[in-house]
Amino acid sequence: MKPIIIAIVGASGSGKTYLSKFLRDELNIPIIVSHTTRPMREGEIEGEDYFFINSTEGYNQDGMLSHTKFGGYEYFSLRSQLPKSGFCTCVMEETGSQHLKRNSGDNYGLFSVIVQCSPEVRTARGVDPKRIERDHNRKPLSYEWVDYAIDNDGTVEELEKAALNMIKILEQWQHLR
């Protein structure tokens, strides 16, 4: 069985990283940790949240699974990070998800998940207003690119329940492919 990437997209502070870590911790679904040229934020951990680099020089474009520019910084993951089979998650920007879906072919499958959270809730949760403002430049995904949507304006427990329901649907989806 080829690997299935659960591509998690959404606005800054919507719960994307929490979702990927929940799936890792609860269901042992590995995370593809992206590389980025942006500075590390307070509380982030090198190699767990991102691999923080100064430049993409030295990285072969052909070896990149996905690559995007957002907010003046570059983000990418590597093909070598894909597991041989099974599910894995990757937090990414919307255009990266579209690129992966277009190019999945025989190498991997892609299940695209959008985590939605209102700006008011993200602000109340302490997301930097500059990050929320920057999201106005995001190109939203039309529903033809999304396999599953999670509303994260509620509690952590509601997000976790939605994540477990998503996995049930993903397992059914996988059998239909």
N, C-alpha and C positions, 0 to 999 in steps of 0.2 A: 504494500500500500504506500502511495506517495504521501509526503507530508502535507498537512492542511494548515495554512497560515490563517489565524484569526487576526485580521487586520483591524485594529481598534483606532477609530478616529473620533474627533470631537474638539470642541473649543478648549482653550486653556483652562485648566482647573475643573473640567467637567467630570473627572473621575476615571480617565483612561488608564493611568498608571495604577491606580487602586484596583481596577478591574483585572488588569494583567497579573498583578501580584496576588490577588485573591484566587484566581484560577491556578496559579502556580502553587500556592500554599494549600489550597483545598483539594485540588485534583491532579497535582504534579504535572501541570502543563507548562513546559519550559517557555521562557521568554527570550525572544531575539532582542538583545540590547542594542539600540542604535548608537551610532557615532554622531557627534555634533561638534560644530565649531563654536557654539555659544558658550558663554561662561557658566560655570557650575553655580546653581542656586543654593541658598542656605538649606541644609538638610539633605541634599542629594549626595549619593554615594557613587564614586567612580566604579564603573564596571557593573553596577546594579541598576542605576537609573539611566546612565549613558556612559559611553566612553568619550571623554572630553579631549578633543584634539585641537591643535592650532590651525591646521590646514588639511585639505584633502589631498595635497601633494603626496605622492607615494602610494596612493590607493588606485588601483586599476578600475576604471569604469566598468569593464566587463565582469569584474568580480563583485560588483555591487548588485544586491538584490533589489534595492530601491534607493532613490536619491531625490532629494527635493531641497529647495531653498525657501525659507520662510522667516520673516522678521529680520532679514539681513544675515541669517546664519544658514549653514548647510547641515542637513541631516541625512544619514544613510545607514543601511545595514548591509551585511555581506552575505553572499550566497553560501559561503563556508559555514555560516551560523545555522543554516537549516538542519533540522534533525533528519535522519534517514527516513523516518515514517512517523505517523501519529500527528497529534495536534501541537501547535506552538502559537504563541501570541507575539504580536509586534505592534507597538504603538507608533502611529505615523500620521502624517498630514494627508489630507484628502487626495491630492494629486498623486501621492505615492501609492495609495490604495488603488486608484484607477490604473496606474501603470502596472502594478502587480496583477490586477485582474485581466488586463489586456494580454499580459505575457505569461500567464500561468502555465498553459500548455500541458505537457507531459511531466514537467519537473515537480510541480506542486499544485495544490488546489488553494483557492482563496475564499474565505468566508468573511465578508466585510461587515463590521459592527460599528454603529455610530452611538456614542454616548451623548445624550442631549441634557443640557442643564442651563437654566435661564441665567442671564447676567446678574439678576438680583440675588439669586441663591449663591452663585459663585462669589459675588461681593461679600455676602453675609458669611461665607466660609473662609474669607480672608485672602482671596485671590487678588493679586496686585491689579489695581484699576488700569494700569498701562498695558498689562497682558490682555485684559478684557477689551480694551480699546483697539489693540493691535488685531484682535480677531475679526474686526470689521473688514479686514483685507482678505480673510479666508474665502476661498471659493467653495460654497456649500455643495455637497454631493446631492445629485438628484436621486430619487429612490431607485432608479434602475441600477445604481452602483452599490446599493445597500442591501445586505441580506437580512439584517436584524437591527432594530433600534431599541435602545434602552433609555428610558426617562430617568434621570438622576436628580430630580428636584426633591426627592423624599429622603428617607433615612438610609443609613448604611445597610441595614437589614433588608430593605426593599431592593437596593442595588444588588446585594448578594443573591437574593431570591431570583431576581431577573437574570443574573449571570448563570445560575444553575438551570433555569428554564431554557436559556439560550443554548446551553450545552446539550440538553435533550433534543432540541430542534436541530442542532448541528449534527448530532449523531444520526438522526433520521435523514438529513440532507445528504450526508456522506454516503449512505446506503443507496440513495437514488442516483448518484453520479455514476 
